[in-house]
Amino acid sequence: MSIAQAKRFTLDEYHRLGELGFFHEDDHIELINGEIIEMASKGTAHETCLRNLWKQLPKIVGDRATLQSQAPITLPPNSEPEPDFAIVQNRDDNYLSSHPKPTDVLLVMEVSDSSLAYDQDVKIPLYAKAGITDYWIFNLFDNYLEAYSEPYQDSQGKYGYSNKRIFLSNEVIDFPCFPDLSLDLAKVFPPKLHF
């Protein structure tokens, strides 16, 4: 008796599907551990937080690094997430020849409302395994920032971050890649709506 298994895709196969027009331009998908994942639709708080980050991050980071939003990061062998924001090292070709790889990534940021469990349970081990040193989750449920650092692998082969710090929505956080730069979270988190 055979058991059916889902087809897992390599990065090359995933890129080929895109070239063949298999995906529509407005599809919100990413490749995670060989699976093509459709990303959840974003609520108004999520979009407001993204807009606030777009106002703040370019002013803060300036020309010291490259800022990208909902754009691919290549994590061999079979993942290509598109985090809400990533700060990557400047490169002469501005990543024309290839998407950023883990060694290019200074900080990954996800804005989480309906995707919170996914960003914690799936993305934490994914980014830690890739060696991405810093990962921030703007947790819109609890209205605070979760800052993860120091990736590790335990004796069972599981990946995670040994350091998790919570920053409340009225605090200021320093960028791990640029300790002289900071982000005022009060300018990022949308005000809580009370019904």
MDTraj code that builds the backbone (N, CA, C; nanometers):
import mdtraj as md
import numpy as np

residues = "MET SER ILE ALA GLN ALA LYS ARG PHE THR LEU ASP GLU TYR HIS ARG LEU GLY GLU LEU GLY PHE PHE HIS GLU ASP ASP HIS ILE GLU LEU ILE ASN GLY GLU ILE ILE GLU MET ALA SER LYS GLY THR ALA HIS GLU THR CYS LEU ARG ASN LEU TRP LYS GLN LEU PRO LYS ILE VAL GLY ASP ARG ALA THR LEU GLN SER GLN ALA PRO ILE THR LEU PRO PRO ASN SER GLU PRO GLU PRO ASP PHE ALA ILE VAL GLN ASN ARG ASP ASP ASN TYR LEU SER SER HIS PRO LYS PRO THR ASP VAL LEU LEU VAL MET GLU VAL SER ASP SER SER LEU ALA TYR ASP GLN ASP VAL LYS ILE PRO LEU TYR ALA LYS ALA GLY ILE THR ASP TYR TRP ILE PHE ASN LEU PHE ASP ASN TYR LEU GLU ALA TYR SER GLU PRO TYR GLN ASP SER GLN GLY LYS TYR GLY TYR SER ASN LYS ARG ILE PHE LEU SER ASN GLU VAL ILE ASP PHE PRO CYS PHE PRO ASP LEU SER LEU ASP LEU ALA LYS VAL PHE PRO PRO LYS LEU HIS PHE".split()
xyz = np.array([
    [0.0839, -0.1186, 0.0000],
    [0.0000, 0.0000, 0.0000],
    [0.0885, 0.1251, 0.0000],
    [0.0606, 0.2152, -0.0891],
    [0.1399, 0.3374, -0.0946],
    [0.0624, 0.4517, -0.0304],
    [0.1375, 0.5434, 0.0281],
    [0.0770, 0.6588, 0.0919],
    [0.1046, 0.7810, 0.0042],
    [0.0011, 0.8572, -0.0252],
    [0.0175, 0.9774, -0.1077],
    [0.0969, 1.0817, -0.0301],
    [0.1837, 1.1509, -0.1015],
    [0.2642, 1.2566, -0.0406],
    [0.2508, 1.3831, -0.1234],
    [0.2539, 1.4938, -0.0551],
    [0.2497, 1.6224, -0.1254],
    [0.3810, 1.6423, -0.2001],
    [0.3736, 1.7038, -0.3163],
    [0.4925, 1.7351, -0.3943],
    [0.5635, 1.8524, -0.3310],
    [0.6923, 1.8366, -0.3034],
    [0.7731, 1.9476, -0.2527],
    [0.8576, 2.0006, -0.3678],
    [0.8694, 2.1326, -0.3741],
    [0.9381, 2.1975, -0.4842],
    [1.0757, 2.2464, -0.4419],
    [1.1696, 2.2392, -0.5350],
    [1.3003, 2.3019, -0.5137],
    [1.2887, 2.4491, -0.5527],
    [1.3894, 2.5264, -0.5185],
    [1.3916, 2.6672, -0.5607],
    [1.3860, 2.6785, -0.7124],
    [1.4625, 2.5937, -0.7823],
    [1.4636, 2.5989, -0.9291],
    [1.3259, 2.5695, -0.9872],
    [1.2573, 2.4675, -0.9333],
    [1.1235, 2.4342, -0.9829],
    [1.0253, 2.5487, -0.9563],
    [1.0346, 2.6066, -0.8394],
    [0.9469, 2.7183, -0.8025],
    [0.9680, 2.8363, -0.8976],
    [1.0952, 2.8693, -0.9252],
    [1.1244, 2.9793, -1.0182],
    [1.0747, 2.9462, -1.1582],
    [1.0888, 2.8201, -1.1981],
    [1.0428, 2.7781, -1.3323],
    [0.8911, 2.7931, -1.3441],
    [0.8182, 2.7572, -1.2384],
    [0.6726, 2.7737, -1.2406],
    [0.6364, 2.9213, -1.2598],
    [0.7102, 3.0087, -1.1946],
    [0.6866, 3.1524, -1.2113],
    [0.7125, 3.1977, -1.3531],
    [0.8241, 3.1486, -1.4111],
    [0.8587, 3.1851, -1.5500],
    [0.7535, 3.1352, -1.6490],
    [0.6931, 3.0203, -1.6191],
    [0.5923, 2.9618, -1.7077],
    [0.4557, 3.0284, -1.6924],
    [0.4447, 3.1230, -1.5996],
    [0.3187, 3.1914, -1.5801],
    [0.2193, 3.1133, -1.4964],
    [0.2681, 3.0161, -1.4182],
    [0.1807, 2.9335, -1.3348],
    [0.1122, 3.0175, -1.2273],
    [0.1791, 3.1209, -1.1804],
    [0.1234, 3.2074, -1.0767],
    [0.0740, 3.3371, -1.1405],
    [-0.0284, 3.3954, -1.0807],
    [-0.0753, 3.5258, -1.1247],
    [0.0035, 3.6342, -1.0526],
    [0.0136, 3.7479, -1.1142],
    [0.0929, 3.8587, -1.0593],
    [0.0457, 3.8999, -0.9206],
    [-0.0873, 3.8895, -0.8971],
    [-0.1406, 3.9324, -0.7673],
    [-0.1527, 3.8175, -0.6664],
    [-0.0980, 3.6992, -0.6999],
    [-0.0940, 3.5902, -0.6026],
    [0.0018, 3.6272, -0.4904],
    [-0.0405, 3.6058, -0.3675],
    [0.0464, 3.6313, -0.2519],
    [0.0952, 3.4966, -0.2006],
    [0.2083, 3.4529, -0.2559],
    [0.2601, 3.3199, -0.2239],
    [0.4069, 3.3299, -0.1861],
    [0.4542, 3.2251, -0.1175],
    [0.5960, 3.2103, -0.0901],
    [0.6271, 3.0620, -0.0801],
    [0.7526, 3.0271, -0.1008],
    [0.7970, 2.8887, -0.0920],
    [0.8594, 2.8689, 0.0455],
    [0.8004, 2.7768, 0.1241],
    [0.8492, 2.7486, 0.2590],
    [0.8704, 2.5985, 0.2716],
    [0.9944, 2.5590, 0.2941],
    [1.0290, 2.4175, 0.3096],
    [0.9722, 2.3320, 0.1965],
    [0.9790, 2.3857, 0.0739],
    [0.9354, 2.3108, -0.0438],
    [0.7870, 2.3200, -0.0731],
    [0.7102, 2.3826, 0.0137],
    [0.5659, 2.3957, -0.0073],
    [0.5324, 2.5373, -0.0524],
    [0.4413, 2.5475, -0.1496],
    [0.3949, 2.6774, -0.1953],
    [0.2811, 2.7195, -0.1019],
    [0.3037, 2.8266, -0.0288],
    [0.2102, 2.8718, 0.0739],
    [0.1415, 2.9990, 0.0272],
    [0.0085, 2.9999, 0.0342],
    [-0.0667, 3.1220, 0.0052],
    [-0.0757, 3.2012, 0.1345],
    [-0.0337, 3.3260, 0.1282],
    [-0.0312, 3.4084, 0.2479],
    [-0.1701, 3.4633, 0.2773],
    [-0.1997, 3.4778, 0.4046],
    [-0.3305, 3.5264, 0.4490],
    [-0.3507, 3.6709, 0.4047],
    [-0.4767, 3.7060, 0.3846],
    [-0.5053, 3.8463, 0.3526],
    [-0.4773, 3.9305, 0.4765],
    [-0.4463, 4.0557, 0.4538],
    [-0.4015, 4.1425, 0.5619],
    [-0.5150, 4.2332, 0.6088],
    [-0.5276, 4.2449, 0.7387],
    [-0.6291, 4.3317, 0.7965],
    [-0.5853, 4.4774, 0.7947],
    [-0.6737, 4.5660, 0.8393],
    [-0.6423, 4.7089, 0.8359],
    [-0.5297, 4.7445, 0.9323],
    [-0.5252, 4.6814, 1.0502],
    [-0.4172, 4.7103, 1.1450],
    [-0.2826, 4.6701, 1.0854],
    [-0.2805, 4.5561, 1.0150],
    [-0.1585, 4.5081, 0.9496],
    [-0.1113, 4.6104, 0.8464],
    [-0.2028, 4.6553, 0.7622],
    [-0.1674, 4.7513, 0.6572],
    [-0.1236, 4.8853, 0.7162],
    [-0.1884, 4.9288, 0.8243],
    [-0.1490, 5.0543, 0.8896],
    [-0.0085, 5.0423, 0.9463],
    [0.0208, 4.9291, 1.0097],
    [0.1555, 4.9060, 1.0639],
    [0.2590, 4.9072, 0.9508],
    [0.2272, 4.8437, 0.8380],
    [0.3183, 4.8451, 0.7227],
    [0.3416, 4.9875, 0.6732],
    [0.2340, 5.0644, 0.6618],
    [0.2481, 5.2033, 0.6162],
    [0.3359, 5.2831, 0.7127],
    [0.3154, 5.2607, 0.8428],
    [0.3968, 5.3306, 0.9424],
    [0.5438, 5.2916, 0.9297],
    [0.5702, 5.1643, 0.9056],
    [0.7092, 5.1205, 0.8866],
    [0.7686, 5.1836, 0.7614],
    [0.6881, 5.1960, 0.6543],
    [0.7368, 5.2599, 0.5316],
    [0.7716, 5.4068, 0.5557],
    [0.7013, 5.4711, 0.6489],
    [0.7333, 5.6103, 0.6813],
    [0.8624, 5.6193, 0.7621],
    [0.8836, 5.5252, 0.8548],
    [0.9945, 5.5345, 0.9491],
    [1.1248, 5.4742, 0.8986],
    [1.1197, 5.3531, 0.8443],
    [1.2434, 5.2795, 0.8143],
    [1.3345, 5.3476, 0.7125],
    [1.2823, 5.4000, 0.6000],
    [1.3751, 5.4639, 0.5050],
    [1.4501, 5.5822, 0.5658],
    [1.3825, 5.6608, 0.6507],
    [1.4483, 5.7762, 0.7142],
    [1.5593, 5.7286, 0.8079],
    [1.5355, 5.6199, 0.8789],
    [1.6307, 5.5718, 0.9791],
    [1.7492, 5.5019, 0.9128],
    [1.7207, 5.4095, 0.8225],
    [1.8259, 5.3272, 0.7611],
    [1.9055, 5.4076, 0.6587],
    [1.8369, 5.4938, 0.5847],
    [1.9051, 5.5773, 0.4851],
    [1.9820, 5.4931, 0.3843],
    [2.1076, 5.5320, 0.3587],
    [2.1907, 5.4619, 0.2603],
    [2.2802, 5.3555, 0.3233],
    [2.2639, 5.3303, 0.4524],
    [2.3533, 5.2358, 0.5201],
    [2.3265, 5.0913, 0.4819],
    [2.2052, 5.0642, 0.4344],
    [2.1675, 4.9287, 0.3943],
    [2.0530, 4.9413, 0.2945],
    [2.0086, 4.8279, 0.2424],
    [1.8983, 4.8236, 0.1471],
    [1.7746, 4.7728, 0.2194],
    [1.6635, 4.8412, 0.1987],
    [1.5369, 4.8040, 0.2596],
    [1.4494, 4.7399, 0.1531],
    [1.3918, 4.6252, 0.1846],
    [1.2983, 4.5643, 0.0895],
    [1.1737, 4.5202, 0.1647],
    [1.0601, 4.5223, 0.0930],
    [0.9325, 4.4871, 0.1530],
    [0.8605, 4.3850, 0.0657],
    [0.8160, 4.2762, 0.1312],
    [0.7419, 4.1689, 0.0647],
    [0.8129, 4.1260, -0.0635],
    [0.9449, 4.1122, -0.0499],
    [1.0294, 4.0687, -0.1602],
    [1.1064, 3.9433, -0.1158],
    [1.1440, 3.8577, -0.2107],
    [1.2022, 3.7283, -0.1745],
    [1.3406, 3.7361, -0.1097],
    [1.3606, 3.6419, -0.0184],
    [1.4924, 3.6092, 0.0365],
    [1.5127, 3.4614, 0.0058],
    [1.6237, 3.4268, -0.0568],
    [1.6489, 3.2879, -0.0943],
    [1.7166, 3.2141, 0.0208],
    [1.6481, 3.1095, 0.0694],
    [1.7018, 3.0262, 0.1764],
    [1.7153, 2.8838, 0.1239],
    [1.8342, 2.8489, 0.0694],
    [1.8520, 2.7144, 0.0169],
    [1.8284, 2.6095, 0.1270],
    [1.7815, 2.4891, 0.0939],
    [1.7629, 2.4401, -0.0428],
    [1.6249, 2.4651, -0.1019],
    [1.5209, 2.4941, -0.0190],
    [1.3871, 2.4959, -0.0784],
    [1.2915, 2.5950, -0.0128],
    [1.3430, 2.7132, 0.0234],
    [1.2543, 2.8157, 0.0789],
    [1.2862, 2.9518, 0.0186],
    [1.1806, 3.0291, -0.0028],
    [1.1962, 3.1659, -0.0501],
    [1.0834, 3.2503, 0.0096],
    [1.0968, 3.2809, 0.1391],
    [0.9939, 3.3636, 0.2022],
    [0.9992, 3.5073, 0.1512],
    [0.8883, 3.5762, 0.1693],
    [0.8793, 3.7177, 0.1324],
    [0.8333, 3.7953, 0.2557],
    [0.9266, 3.8204, 0.3487],
    [0.8884, 3.8876, 0.4736],
    [0.8370, 4.0287, 0.4487],
    [0.7593, 4.0780, 0.5452],
    [0.7034, 4.2125, 0.5310],
    [0.8135, 4.3147, 0.5080],
    [0.9226, 4.3054, 0.5841],
    [1.0390, 4.3912, 0.5617],
    [1.1660, 4.3117, 0.5866],
    [1.2709, 4.3495, 0.5171],
    [1.4042, 4.2979, 0.5457],
    [1.5036, 4.4106, 0.5226],
    [1.6015, 4.4170, 0.6099],
    [1.7144, 4.5068, 0.5891],
    [1.8298, 4.4187, 0.5453],
    [1.8807, 4.4448, 0.4251],
    [1.9883, 4.3635, 0.3685],
    [2.1074, 4.4527, 0.3367],
    [2.2226, 4.3905, 0.3271],
    [2.3440, 4.4662, 0.2973],
    [2.3331, 4.5292, 0.1588],
    [2.3916, 4.6451, 0.1428],
    [2.3990, 4.7067, 0.0106],
    [2.4840, 4.6183, -0.0802],
    [2.4452, 4.6096, -0.2053],
    [2.5224, 4.5342, -0.3032],
    [2.5298, 4.6166, -0.4309],
    [2.6429, 4.6104, -0.4991],
    [2.6648, 4.6936, -0.6183],
    [2.5544, 4.6793, -0.7223],
    [2.5056, 4.5557, -0.7428],
    [2.4043, 4.5346, -0.8467],
    [2.2618, 4.5487, -0.7919],
    [2.2474, 4.5883, -0.6632],
    [2.1162, 4.6039, -0.6007],
    [2.0306, 4.4781, -0.6181],
    [2.0972, 4.3624, -0.6102],
    [2.0327, 4.2299, -0.6142],
    [1.9657, 4.1997, -0.7481],
    [2.0200, 4.2566, -0.8555],
    [1.9697, 4.2240, -0.9887],
    [2.0056, 4.0799, -1.0260],
    [2.1221, 4.0329, -0.9865],
    [2.1684, 3.8994, -1.0266],
    [2.1065, 3.7878, -0.9433],
    [2.0609, 3.8168, -0.8228],
    [1.9967, 3.7152, -0.7390],
    [1.9303, 3.7819, -0.6195],
    [1.8311, 3.7125, -0.5639],
    [1.7671, 3.7623, -0.4422],
    [1.8677, 3.7543, -0.3272],
    [1.8462, 3.8322, -0.2212],
    [1.9352, 3.8225, -0.1054],
    [1.9379, 3.6810, -0.0478],
    [2.0561, 3.6412, -0.0015],
    [2.0757, 3.5125, 0.0649],
    [2.0946, 3.5399, 0.2141],
    [2.0946, 3.4356, 0.2978],
    [2.1054, 3.4588, 0.4426],
    [2.2235, 3.5455, 0.4834],
    [2.3373, 3.5323, 0.4158],
    [2.4548, 3.6127, 0.4531],
    [2.4363, 3.7614, 0.4216],
    [2.3394, 3.7945, 0.3351],
    [2.3108, 3.9335, 0.3011],
    [2.2153, 3.9999, 0.4009],
    [2.1420, 3.9172, 0.4767],
    [2.0305, 3.9658, 0.5579],
    [2.0797, 4.0149, 0.6940],
    [2.0451, 4.1397, 0.7263],
    [2.0796, 4.1973, 0.8557],
    [1.9651, 4.1840, 0.9559],
    [1.8409, 4.1936, 0.9082],
    [1.7239, 4.1869, 0.9960],
    [1.6012, 4.1536, 0.9125],
    [1.5192, 4.0611, 0.9628],
    [1.3920, 4.0269, 0.8994],
    [1.2800, 4.0717, 0.9927],
    [1.1743, 4.1285, 0.9336],
    [1.0602, 4.1762, 1.0119],
    [0.9303, 4.1246, 0.9521],
    [0.8452, 4.0718, 1.0391],
    [0.7105, 4.0320, 0.9990],
    [0.6110, 4.1101, 1.0836],
    [0.5030, 4.1550, 1.0200],
    [0.3910, 4.2161, 1.0902],
    [0.2854, 4.1074, 1.1019],
    [0.2427, 4.0782, 1.2251],
    [0.1579, 3.9606, 1.2472],
    [0.0269, 3.9949, 1.3146],
    [-0.0792, 3.9573, 1.2474],
    [-0.2106, 3.9543, 1.3110],
    [-0.2638, 3.8124, 1.2950],
    [-0.3355, 3.7831, 1.1873],
    [-0.3858, 3.6466, 1.1669],
    [-0.2722, 3.5464, 1.1426],
    [-0.1534, 3.5946, 1.1052],
    [-0.0409, 3.5052, 1.0743],
    [0.0524, 3.4811, 1.1927],
    [0.0131, 3.5232, 1.3134],
    [0.1042, 3.5187, 1.4275],
    [0.1585, 3.3779, 1.4551],
    [0.0713, 3.2790, 1.4636],
    [0.1173, 3.1421, 1.4940],
    [0.2125, 3.0930, 1.3852],
    [0.1818, 3.1238, 1.2591],
    [0.2673, 3.0836, 1.1476],
    [0.4038, 3.1519, 1.1561],
    [0.4034, 3.2823, 1.1864],
    [0.5296, 3.3565, 1.1950],
    [0.6151, 3.3091, 1.3123],
    [0.5501, 3.2578, 1.4170],
    [0.6248, 3.2051, 1.5316],
    [0.6658, 3.0592, 1.5103],
    [0.5723, 2.9744, 1.4692],
    [0.5972, 2.8298, 1.4650],
    [0.6727, 2.7834, 1.3413],
    [0.6525, 2.8516, 1.2285],
    [0.7159, 2.8115, 1.1019],
    [0.8357, 2.9007, 1.0687],
    [0.8171, 3.0316, 1.0815],
    [0.9234, 3.1232, 1.0386],
    [1.0420, 3.1264, 1.1359],
    [1.0181, 3.1136, 1.2664],
    [1.1311, 3.1149, 1.3608],
    [1.2313, 3.0045, 1.3272],
    [1.1885, 2.8765, 1.3188],
    [1.2885, 2.7737, 1.2837],
    [1.3469, 2.7907, 1.1436],
    [1.2667, 2.8417, 1.0500],
    [1.3143, 2.8634, 0.9128],
    [1.4285, 2.9646, 0.9105],
    [1.4072, 3.0805, 0.9722],
    [1.5095, 3.1853, 0.9720],
    [1.6295, 3.1454, 1.0580],
    [1.6046, 3.0786, 1.1707],
    [1.7155, 3.0363, 1.2573],
    [1.8041, 2.9343, 1.1858],
    [1.7418, 2.8389, 1.1175],
    [1.8193, 2.7372, 1.0439],
    [1.9051, 2.8026, 0.9359],
    [1.8532, 2.9077, 0.8741],
    [1.9272, 2.9769, 0.7678],
    [2.0412, 3.0617, 0.8247],
    [2.0448, 3.0770, 0.9570],
    [2.1504, 3.1567, 1.0191],
    [2.1213, 3.3053, 1.0199],
    [1.9955, 3.3438, 0.9980],
    [1.9591, 3.4848, 1.0055],
    [1.9623, 3.5240, 1.1526],
    [2.0461, 3.6216, 1.1847],
    [2.0779, 3.6489, 1.3251],
    [1.9669, 3.7213, 1.4004],
    [1.8863, 3.8007, 1.3308],
    [1.7855, 3.8802, 1.4003],
    [1.6529, 3.8775, 1.3254],
    [1.5450, 3.8552, 1.4023],
    [1.4103, 3.8421, 1.3480],
    [1.3148, 3.9146, 1.4417],
    [1.2390, 4.0101, 1.3860],
    [1.1416, 4.0844, 1.4656],
    [1.0005, 4.0507, 1.4195],
    [0.9119, 4.0304, 1.5169],
    [0.7695, 4.0135, 1.4884],
    [0.6943, 4.1287, 1.5540],
    [0.6265, 4.2092, 1.4722],
    [0.5386, 4.3126, 1.5234],
    [0.4052, 4.2438, 1.5551],
    [0.3875, 4.2053, 1.6796],
    [0.2733, 4.1266, 1.7245],
    [0.1557, 4.2214, 1.7496],
    [0.0599, 4.2223, 1.6559],
    [-0.0529, 4.3145, 1.6657],
    [-0.1606, 4.2655, 1.7616],
    [-0.1589, 4.1357, 1.7969],
    [-0.2535, 4.0843, 1.8965],
    [-0.2196, 4.1376, 2.0349],
    [-0.0947, 4.1256, 2.0715],
    [-0.0506, 4.1656, 2.2052],
    [0.0049, 4.3074, 2.2083],
    [0.0154, 4.3686, 2.0895],
    [0.0609, 4.5071, 2.0756],
    [0.2020, 4.5278, 2.1294],
    [0.2913, 4.4355, 2.0957],
    [0.4323, 4.4517, 2.1289],
    [0.5201, 4.3885, 2.0225],
    [0.6476, 4.4226, 2.0274],
    [0.7463, 4.3684, 1.9345],
    [0.8176, 4.2516, 2.0009],
    [0.8276, 4.1398, 1.9281],
    [0.9068, 4.0256, 1.9727],
    [1.0387, 4.0305, 1.8949],
    [1.1492, 4.0474, 1.9658],
    [1.2811, 4.0558, 1.9016],
    [1.3588, 3.9288, 1.9314],
    [1.3867, 3.8514, 1.8268],
    [1.4577, 3.7241, 1.8403],
    [1.6017, 3.7403, 1.7913],
    [1.6944, 3.6761, 1.8613],
    [1.8353, 3.6773, 1.8192],
    [1.9031, 3.5506, 1.8691],
    [2.0254, 3.5297, 1.8238],
    [2.1085, 3.4145, 1.8608],
    [2.0474, 3.2810, 1.8175],
    [2.0506, 3.2531, 1.6861],
    [1.9970, 3.1262, 1.6373],
    [2.0754, 3.0076, 1.6923],
    [2.0050, 2.8949, 1.7126],
    [2.0697, 2.7735, 1.7633],
    [2.0023, 2.6502, 1.7031],
    [2.0694, 2.5372, 1.7175],
    [2.0118, 2.4066, 1.6842],
    [2.0266, 2.3193, 1.8073],
    [1.9165, 2.2576, 1.8514],
    [1.9250, 2.1744, 1.9715],
    [1.9670, 2.0316, 1.9367],
    [1.9786, 1.9472, 2.0372],
    [2.0293, 1.8100, 2.0168],
    [1.9338, 1.7238, 1.9350],
    [1.8060, 1.7642, 1.9237],
    [1.7104, 1.6915, 1.8386],
    [1.7066, 1.7447, 1.6961],
    [1.7921, 1.8434, 1.6666],
    [1.7957, 1.8991, 1.5314],
    [1.6948, 2.0092, 1.5063],
    [1.6267, 2.0550, 1.6114],
    [1.5306, 2.1642, 1.5951],
    [1.6038, 2.2975, 1.6049],
    [1.5517, 2.3959, 1.5312],
    [1.6126, 2.5283, 1.5265],
    [1.5243, 2.6314, 1.5958],
    [1.5881, 2.7311, 1.6520],
    [1.5156, 2.8399, 1.7154],
    [1.6122, 2.9515, 1.7497],
    [1.5648, 3.0441, 1.8306],
    [1.6480, 3.1551, 1.8784],
    [1.6566, 3.1458, 2.0304],
    [1.7779, 3.1576, 2.0831],
    [1.7943, 3.1443, 2.2277],
    [1.7567, 3.2716, 2.3022],
    [1.7431, 3.3819, 2.2304],
    [1.7120, 3.5082, 2.2959],
    [1.5831, 3.5649, 2.2377],
    [1.4850, 3.5898, 2.3246],
    [1.3603, 3.6559, 2.2847],
    [1.3383, 3.7707, 2.3823],
    [1.3223, 3.8908, 2.3283],
    [1.2944, 4.0080, 2.4113],
    [1.1645, 4.0712, 2.3641],
    [1.0888, 4.1217, 2.4599],
    [0.9619, 4.1885, 2.4320],
    [0.9814, 4.3390, 2.4489],
    [0.9357, 4.4147, 2.3501],
    [0.9380, 4.5610, 2.3579],
    [0.7941, 4.6100, 2.3431],
    [0.7479, 4.6842, 2.4412],
    [0.6112, 4.7342, 2.4394],
    [0.5958, 4.8413, 2.3323],
    [0.4706, 4.8667, 2.2943],
    [0.4441, 4.9562, 2.1809],
    [0.4801, 5.1015, 2.2085],
    [0.5136, 5.1343, 2.3324],
    [0.5545, 5.2727, 2.3617],
    [0.7049, 5.2827, 2.3869],
    [0.7804, 5.1757, 2.3569],
    [0.9242, 5.1749, 2.3811],
    [1.0015, 5.2052, 2.2522],
    [1.1306, 5.2226, 2.2688],
    [1.2217, 5.2459, 2.1566],
    [1.3170, 5.1277, 2.1508],
    [1.3410, 5.0749, 2.0306],
    [1.4309, 4.9606, 2.0143],
    [1.5476, 5.0010, 1.9241],
    [1.6664, 4.9564, 1.9604],
    [1.7847, 4.9794, 1.8771],
    [1.7933, 4.8696, 1.7715],
    [1.8445, 4.9042, 1.6549],
    [1.8645, 4.8053, 1.5492],
    [1.9887, 4.7225, 1.5816],
    [1.9779, 4.5901, 1.5794],
    [2.0948, 4.5071, 1.6106],
    [2.2089, 4.5278, 1.5108],
    [2.1738, 4.5541, 1.3843],
    [2.2756, 4.5735, 1.2804],
    [2.3382, 4.7123, 1.2876],
    [2.2663, 4.8086, 1.3440],
    [2.3143, 4.9463, 1.3571],
    [2.2769, 4.9962, 1.4966],
    [2.3550, 4.9615, 1.5991],
    [2.3176, 4.9943, 1.7375],
    [2.2995, 5.1439, 1.7639],
    [2.3531, 5.2284, 1.6758],
    [2.3350, 5.3729, 1.6941],
    [2.2018, 5.4219, 1.6381],
    [2.1267, 5.3355, 1.5725],
    [1.9965, 5.3716, 1.5160],
    [1.8862, 5.3046, 1.5964],
    [1.7750, 5.3750, 1.6123],
    [1.6651, 5.3174, 1.6894],
    [1.5304, 5.3477, 1.6232],
    [1.4304, 5.2695, 1.6622],
    [1.2951, 5.2812, 1.6085],
    [1.1998, 5.3069, 1.7255],
    [1.1236, 5.4141, 1.7169],
    [1.0232, 5.4459, 1.8176],
    [0.8973, 5.3663, 1.7833],
    [0.8673, 5.2664, 1.8642],
    [0.7561, 5.1767, 1.8323],
    [0.6208, 5.2466, 1.8402],
    [0.6131, 5.3555, 1.9136],
    [0.4872, 5.4314, 1.9196],
    [0.4500, 5.4884, 1.7824],
    [0.5489, 5.5052, 1.6948],
    [0.5229, 5.5558, 1.5598],
    [0.4924, 5.4433, 1.4611],
    [0.4991, 5.3179, 1.5087],
    [0.4782, 5.2029, 1.4207],
    [0.3472, 5.1321, 1.4508],
    [0.3248, 5.0989, 1.5791],
    [0.2039, 5.0252, 1.6139],
    [0.0812, 5.1140, 1.5983],
    [-0.0230, 5.0615, 1.5296],
    [-0.1455, 5.1408, 1.5190],
    [-0.2125, 5.1485, 1.6567],
    [-0.2874, 5.2566, 1.6825],
    [-0.3590, 5.2628, 1.8104],
    [-0.4607, 5.1505, 1.8174],
    [-0.4796, 5.0977, 1.9369],
    [-0.5786, 4.9905, 1.9553],
    [-0.7174, 5.0490, 1.9361],
    [-0.7976, 4.9799, 1.8563],
    [-0.9363, 5.0247, 1.8343],
    [-1.0245, 4.9575, 1.9389],
    [-1.1078, 5.0316, 2.0038],
    [-1.1994, 4.9774, 2.1029],
    [-1.3410, 4.9900, 2.0500],
    [-1.4107, 4.8784, 2.0505],
    [-1.5491, 4.8781, 1.9960],
    [-1.6484, 4.8747, 2.1096],
])
top = md.Topology()
chain = top.add_chain()
for i, resn in enumerate(residues, 1):
    res = top.add_residue(resn, chain, resSeq=i)
    for name in ("N", "CA", "C"):
        top.add_atom(name, md.element.get_by_symbol(name[0]), res)
traj = md.Trajectory(xyz[None], top)
